Amino acid sequence: MQASIIFSSNDVIINSGVIVAGLLVNWLNSGYPDLIIGAIVFIIVARGAYRILQLAK
């Protein structure tokens, strides 16, 4: 159950980040917001995966 909560909360955060990145890329005409938010998404996914794996112990 806890893994589902972690996954779902990360999913909401990541989807919001994707929307914000799309808006910023369009507004600024730059690819940098996409790269920055992509790196943040990677960190969130890795952290979530680590937390889920820790639940299995």
N, C-alpha and C positions, 0 to 999 in steps of 0.2 A: 504494500500500500504506500509506503514512504517513497519507494522508487517512482511510483506513478505520480506522486505529488511533485517530486523533484523534476521529473521529465516534463510535466505539464507546465510548471512555473517557468522553466527554462524556455519552453516552446513559446509562451506568451511574450517573454522578454525578447527572444530572438526575432519573432515575427514583427514586433514593434520596431526593433532595430532595423530590419530590412525596409520597412515602410519609411522610416526616418532617413535612411541612407538614400533611398530612391528620391525622396523629396529634395534632399541636399544636393545630390548629383544633378538633378534637373535645375535647381535654383542657382547653383554655383558654376554649372558647366565644367565640373571637375570630377575626376574619378577618385580623388583622395578620400572623400567621405565613405565611399564604398570600401576602400582598402582598410580604413581605420575601423569601421564598424565590423567588417569581416574579421579583423584580428580580435576584436572584442568578443564576437560570436564564437570564435575558436576557443578562447579562454573560458567562456561560459560553458561550452559543450565539454571541454576537457575536465573542468571542475565538477560538472554534473556527473560525468562518467566516473570520476574518482569517488565521488560521494556514494553513487549507486553501488560501485564495487566494494566499498567499505561496509555496506549493509550486509553483504554476503558472508562476512566473517563471523 
